[in-house]
Amino acid sequence: MAVCSIALAAASALAMAALYHSGYDPTRIYDGTDTRAGGLLIGAAAAMLWPSRRLFSKVSRRTGILLDGLGVAGLRLIALLAAATSEYSPFLFRGGLVVLSVATAAVLVVVTLPAGRLGRALGWSPLRWIGVRLDGIYLWHLPVIALTTPTLQRGLSVPTVEEINSAFDDLNGGRLRG
Protein backbone atom coordinates (compact mmCIF):
# COMPACT_ATOMS: atom_id res chain seq x y z
CA MET A 1 0.00 0.00 0.00
CA ALA A 2 2.87 2.40 0.76
CA VAL A 3 4.36 1.67 -2.67
CA CYS A 4 0.99 2.53 -4.24
CA SER A 5 0.89 5.81 -2.30
CA ILE A 6 4.41 6.69 -3.44
CA ALA A 7 3.56 5.84 -7.06
CA LEU A 8 0.43 8.01 -6.92
CA ALA A 9 2.42 10.82 -5.30
CA ALA A 10 4.93 10.61 -8.15
CA ALA A 11 2.10 10.72 -10.70
CA SER A 12 0.66 13.77 -8.95
CA ALA A 13 4.04 15.52 -8.99
CA LEU A 14 4.51 14.72 -12.67
CA ALA A 15 1.05 16.10 -13.45
CA MET A 16 1.91 19.28 -11.55
CA ALA A 17 5.18 19.71 -13.43
CA ALA A 18 3.52 18.99 -16.79
CA LEU A 19 0.67 21.45 -16.25
CA TYR A 20 2.80 24.28 -14.89
CA HIS A 21 3.79 27.01 -17.35
CA SER A 22 5.82 29.96 -16.10
CA GLY A 23 4.00 33.27 -16.47
CA TYR A 24 0.52 31.75 -16.25
CA ASP A 25 -1.74 31.68 -13.20
CA PRO A 26 -0.85 28.51 -11.22
CA THR A 27 -4.12 28.46 -9.24
CA ARG A 28 -5.45 25.38 -11.05
CA ILE A 29 -2.22 23.52 -10.38
CA TYR A 30 -1.96 24.58 -6.75
CA ASP A 31 -5.62 23.92 -5.94
CA GLY A 32 -6.16 20.84 -8.11
CA THR A 33 -6.75 17.61 -6.23
CA ASP A 34 -4.85 15.64 -8.85
CA THR A 35 -1.80 17.88 -8.66
CA ARG A 36 -1.73 18.43 -4.88
CA ALA A 37 -2.50 14.90 -3.71
CA GLY A 38 1.23 14.17 -3.63
CA GLY A 39 1.76 15.78 -0.24
CA LEU A 40 -1.01 13.76 1.38
CA LEU A 41 0.15 10.58 -0.32
CA ILE A 42 3.74 11.09 0.88
CA GLY A 43 2.41 11.54 4.42
CA ALA A 44 0.25 8.43 4.05
CA ALA A 45 3.25 6.43 2.83
CA ALA A 46 5.32 7.62 5.80
CA ALA A 47 2.53 6.57 8.18
CA MET A 48 2.34 3.14 6.55
CA LEU A 49 6.09 2.63 6.55
CA TRP A 50 6.46 3.80 10.16
CA PRO A 51 3.17 3.07 11.95
CA SER A 52 2.70 4.19 15.55
CA ARG A 53 2.84 0.62 16.81
CA ARG A 54 6.46 0.48 15.60
CA LEU A 55 7.58 3.57 17.50
CA PHE A 56 10.17 2.86 20.13
CA SER A 57 11.02 4.68 23.29
CA LYS A 58 14.65 3.58 23.48
CA VAL A 59 17.25 3.91 20.78
CA SER A 60 21.02 3.91 20.83
CA ARG A 61 22.68 7.27 21.27
CA ARG A 62 23.98 7.11 17.71
CA THR A 63 20.53 6.34 16.25
CA GLY A 64 18.98 9.12 18.33
CA ILE A 65 21.51 11.63 17.04
CA LEU A 66 20.97 10.43 13.49
CA LEU A 67 17.17 10.69 13.75
CA ASP A 68 17.26 14.10 15.42
CA GLY A 69 19.70 15.24 12.72
CA LEU A 70 17.25 14.06 10.07
CA GLY A 71 14.47 16.04 11.74
CA VAL A 72 16.59 19.18 12.07
CA ALA A 73 17.63 18.86 8.42
CA GLY A 74 13.95 18.60 7.49
CA LEU A 75 13.13 21.71 9.52
CA ARG A 76 15.99 23.62 7.94
CA LEU A 77 14.85 22.59 4.48
CA ILE A 78 11.29 23.69 5.25
CA ALA A 79 12.59 27.06 6.48
CA LEU A 80 14.80 27.43 3.41
CA LEU A 81 11.89 26.73 1.07
CA ALA A 82 9.68 29.19 2.95
CA ALA A 83 12.35 31.89 2.75
CA ALA A 84 13.61 31.29 -0.78
CA THR A 85 10.38 30.72 -2.70
CA SER A 86 7.15 32.55 -3.31
CA GLU A 87 3.73 31.29 -4.27
CA TYR A 88 4.70 31.71 -7.93
CA SER A 89 8.19 30.14 -7.84
CA PRO A 90 8.55 27.70 -10.75
CA PHE A 91 10.68 25.45 -8.53
CA LEU A 92 7.69 24.70 -6.30
CA PHE A 93 5.68 23.32 -9.20
CA ARG A 94 8.61 21.40 -10.66
CA GLY A 95 9.42 19.32 -7.60
CA GLY A 96 9.70 21.84 -4.79
CA LEU A 97 6.38 20.86 -3.21
CA VAL A 98 7.53 17.22 -3.30
CA VAL A 99 10.75 18.22 -1.52
CA LEU A 100 8.66 20.14 1.03
CA SER A 101 6.35 17.15 1.56
CA VAL A 102 9.25 14.73 2.05
CA ALA A 103 10.95 17.12 4.49
CA THR A 104 7.69 17.55 6.41
CA ALA A 105 7.11 13.79 6.55
CA ALA A 106 10.66 13.30 7.86
CA VAL A 107 10.13 15.89 10.59
CA LEU A 108 6.81 14.33 11.59
CA VAL A 109 8.29 10.84 11.78
CA VAL A 110 11.17 12.08 13.94
CA VAL A 111 9.10 14.20 16.34
CA THR A 112 6.64 11.37 17.00
CA LEU A 113 9.39 9.16 18.34
CA PRO A 114 9.20 9.01 22.13
CA ALA A 115 13.00 8.66 22.26
CA GLY A 116 13.69 11.74 20.17
CA ARG A 117 14.88 15.05 21.54
CA LEU A 118 13.48 17.08 18.65
CA GLY A 119 9.90 16.30 19.66
CA ARG A 120 10.61 17.50 23.19
CA ALA A 121 12.25 20.67 21.84
CA LEU A 122 9.24 21.44 19.64
CA GLY A 123 7.01 20.83 22.66
CA TRP A 124 8.53 23.89 24.37
CA SER A 125 5.79 25.98 26.04
CA PRO A 126 5.93 29.05 23.74
CA LEU A 127 5.78 26.83 20.67
CA ARG A 128 2.89 24.86 22.16
CA TRP A 129 1.07 28.15 22.84
CA ILE A 130 1.34 29.01 19.15
CA GLY A 131 0.40 25.48 18.11
CA VAL A 132 -2.77 25.46 20.20
CA ARG A 133 -3.92 28.65 18.45
CA LEU A 134 -2.59 27.83 15.00
CA ASP A 135 -5.68 25.94 13.93
CA GLY A 136 -7.85 28.97 14.62
CA ILE A 137 -5.38 31.29 12.95
CA TYR A 138 -5.20 29.05 9.89
CA LEU A 139 -8.95 28.59 9.56
CA TRP A 140 -9.62 32.30 9.51
CA HIS A 141 -6.80 33.63 7.36
CA LEU A 142 -8.45 33.00 3.97
CA PRO A 143 -11.68 34.90 4.67
CA VAL A 144 -9.66 37.80 6.09
CA ILE A 145 -7.50 37.92 2.98
CA ALA A 146 -10.51 37.57 0.69
CA LEU A 147 -12.46 40.31 2.45
CA THR A 148 -9.56 42.75 2.51
CA THR A 149 -8.20 42.23 -1.00
CA PRO A 150 -7.73 45.62 -2.70
CA THR A 151 -9.78 44.58 -5.76
CA LEU A 152 -12.77 44.08 -3.50
CA GLN A 153 -12.27 47.40 -1.76
CA ARG A 154 -12.87 49.56 -4.84
CA GLY A 155 -15.99 51.53 -4.07
CA LEU A 156 -17.08 49.16 -1.30
CA SER A 157 -17.29 49.68 2.41
CA VAL A 158 -15.14 46.80 3.61
CA PRO A 159 -14.41 46.10 7.28
CA THR A 160 -10.83 46.54 8.44
CA VAL A 161 -8.59 43.57 9.07
CA GLU A 162 -8.80 44.23 12.81
CA GLU A 163 -12.62 44.20 12.73
CA ILE A 164 -12.67 40.94 10.79
CA ASN A 165 -10.08 39.30 13.02
CA SER A 166 -11.99 40.37 16.11
CA ALA A 167 -15.26 38.95 14.74
CA PHE A 168 -13.61 35.65 13.80
CA ASP A 169 -11.87 35.48 17.15
CA ASP A 170 -15.19 35.92 18.91
CA LEU A 171 -16.69 33.15 16.79
CA ASN A 172 -13.69 30.97 17.58
CA GLY A 173 -14.19 31.29 21.33
CA GLY A 174 -11.36 33.75 21.88
CA ARG A 175 -8.64 31.21 20.99
CA LEU A 176 -6.73 33.72 18.89
CA ARG A 177 -6.30 36.09 21.84
CA GLY A 178 -5.10 33.46 24.22
C-alpha positions as CSV (number, residue, x, y, z in Angstrom):
1,M,0.0,0.0,0.0
2,A,2.9,2.4,0.8
3,V,4.4,1.7,-2.7
4,C,1.0,2.5,-4.2
5,S,0.9,5.8,-2.3
6,I,4.4,6.7,-3.4
7,A,3.6,5.8,-7.1
8,L,0.4,8.0,-6.9
9,A,2.4,10.8,-5.3
10,A,4.9,10.6,-8.1
11,A,2.1,10.7,-10.7
12,S,0.7,13.8,-8.9
13,A,4.0,15.5,-9.0
14,L,4.5,14.7,-12.7
15,A,1.0,16.1,-13.4
16,M,1.9,19.3,-11.5
17,A,5.2,19.7,-13.4
18,A,3.5,19.0,-16.8
19,L,0.7,21.4,-16.2
20,Y,2.8,24.3,-14.9
21,H,3.8,27.0,-17.3
22,S,5.8,30.0,-16.1
23,G,4.0,33.3,-16.5
24,Y,0.5,31.7,-16.2
25,D,-1.7,31.7,-13.2
26,P,-0.9,28.5,-11.2
27,T,-4.1,28.5,-9.2
28,R,-5.5,25.4,-11.0
29,I,-2.2,23.5,-10.4
30,Y,-2.0,24.6,-6.7
31,D,-5.6,23.9,-5.9
32,G,-6.2,20.8,-8.1
33,T,-6.8,17.6,-6.2
34,D,-4.9,15.6,-8.8
35,T,-1.8,17.9,-8.7
36,R,-1.7,18.4,-4.9
37,A,-2.5,14.9,-3.7
38,G,1.2,14.2,-3.6
39,G,1.8,15.8,-0.2
40,L,-1.0,13.8,1.4
41,L,0.2,10.6,-0.3
42,I,3.7,11.1,0.9
43,G,2.4,11.5,4.4
44,A,0.2,8.4,4.1
45,A,3.3,6.4,2.8
46,A,5.3,7.6,5.8
47,A,2.5,6.6,8.2
48,M,2.3,3.1,6.6
49,L,6.1,2.6,6.5
50,W,6.5,3.8,10.2
51,P,3.2,3.1,12.0
52,S,2.7,4.2,15.5
53,R,2.8,0.6,16.8
54,R,6.5,0.5,15.6
55,L,7.6,3.6,17.5
56,F,10.2,2.9,20.1
57,S,11.0,4.7,23.3
58,K,14.6,3.6,23.5
59,V,17.3,3.9,20.8
60,S,21.0,3.9,20.8
61,R,22.7,7.3,21.3
62,R,24.0,7.1,17.7
63,T,20.5,6.3,16.3
64,G,19.0,9.1,18.3
65,I,21.5,11.6,17.0
66,L,21.0,10.4,13.5
67,L,17.2,10.7,13.7
68,D,17.3,14.1,15.4
69,G,19.7,15.2,12.7
70,L,17.3,14.1,10.1
71,G,14.5,16.0,11.7
72,V,16.6,19.2,12.1
73,A,17.6,18.9,8.4
74,G,13.9,18.6,7.5
75,L,13.1,21.7,9.5
76,R,16.0,23.6,7.9
77,L,14.9,22.6,4.5
78,I,11.3,23.7,5.2
79,A,12.6,27.1,6.5
80,L,14.8,27.4,3.4
81,L,11.9,26.7,1.1
82,A,9.7,29.2,2.9
83,A,12.4,31.9,2.8
84,A,13.6,31.3,-0.8
85,T,10.4,30.7,-2.7
86,S,7.1,32.5,-3.3
87,E,3.7,31.3,-4.3
88,Y,4.7,31.7,-7.9
89,S,8.2,30.1,-7.8
90,P,8.6,27.7,-10.7
91,F,10.7,25.4,-8.5
92,L,7.7,24.7,-6.3
93,F,5.7,23.3,-9.2
94,R,8.6,21.4,-10.7
95,G,9.4,19.3,-7.6
96,G,9.7,21.8,-4.8
97,L,6.4,20.9,-3.2
98,V,7.5,17.2,-3.3
99,V,10.7,18.2,-1.5
100,L,8.7,20.1,1.0
101,S,6.4,17.2,1.6
102,V,9.2,14.7,2.1
103,A,10.9,17.1,4.5
104,T,7.7,17.5,6.4
105,A,7.1,13.8,6.6
106,A,10.7,13.3,7.9
107,V,10.1,15.9,10.6
108,L,6.8,14.3,11.6
109,V,8.3,10.8,11.8
110,V,11.2,12.1,13.9
111,V,9.1,14.2,16.3
112,T,6.6,11.4,17.0
113,L,9.4,9.2,18.3
114,P,9.2,9.0,22.1
115,A,13.0,8.7,22.3
116,G,13.7,11.7,20.2
117,R,14.9,15.1,21.5
118,L,13.5,17.1,18.6
119,G,9.9,16.3,19.7
120,R,10.6,17.5,23.2
121,A,12.2,20.7,21.8
122,L,9.2,21.4,19.6
123,G,7.0,20.8,22.7
124,W,8.5,23.9,24.4
125,S,5.8,26.0,26.0
126,P,5.9,29.1,23.7
127,L,5.8,26.8,20.7
128,R,2.9,24.9,22.2
129,W,1.1,28.1,22.8
130,I,1.3,29.0,19.2
131,G,0.4,25.5,18.1
132,V,-2.8,25.5,20.2
133,R,-3.9,28.6,18.5
134,L,-2.6,27.8,15.0
135,D,-5.7,25.9,13.9
136,G,-7.9,29.0,14.6
137,I,-5.4,31.3,13.0
138,Y,-5.2,29.0,9.9
139,L,-8.9,28.6,9.6
140,W,-9.6,32.3,9.5
141,H,-6.8,33.6,7.4
142,L,-8.4,33.0,4.0
143,P,-11.7,34.9,4.7
144,V,-9.7,37.8,6.1
145,I,-7.5,37.9,3.0
146,A,-10.5,37.6,0.7
147,L,-12.5,40.3,2.4
148,T,-9.6,42.7,2.5
149,T,-8.2,42.2,-1.0
150,P,-7.7,45.6,-2.7
151,T,-9.8,44.6,-5.8
152,L,-12.8,44.1,-3.5
153,Q,-12.3,47.4,-1.8
154,R,-12.9,49.6,-4.8
155,G,-16.0,51.5,-4.1
156,L,-17.1,49.2,-1.3
157,S,-17.3,49.7,2.4
158,V,-15.1,46.8,3.6
159,P,-14.4,46.1,7.3
160,T,-10.8,46.5,8.4
161,V,-8.6,43.6,9.1
162,E,-8.8,44.2,12.8
163,E,-12.6,44.2,12.7
164,I,-12.7,40.9,10.8
165,N,-10.1,39.3,13.0
166,S,-12.0,40.4,16.1
167,A,-15.3,38.9,14.7
168,F,-13.6,35.6,13.8
169,D,-11.9,35.5,17.1
170,D,-15.2,35.9,18.9
171,L,-16.7,33.2,16.8
172,N,-13.7,31.0,17.6
173,G,-14.2,31.3,21.3
174,G,-11.4,33.8,21.9
175,R,-8.6,31.2,21.0
176,L,-6.7,33.7,18.9
177,R,-6.3,36.1,21.8
178,G,-5.1,33.5,24.2
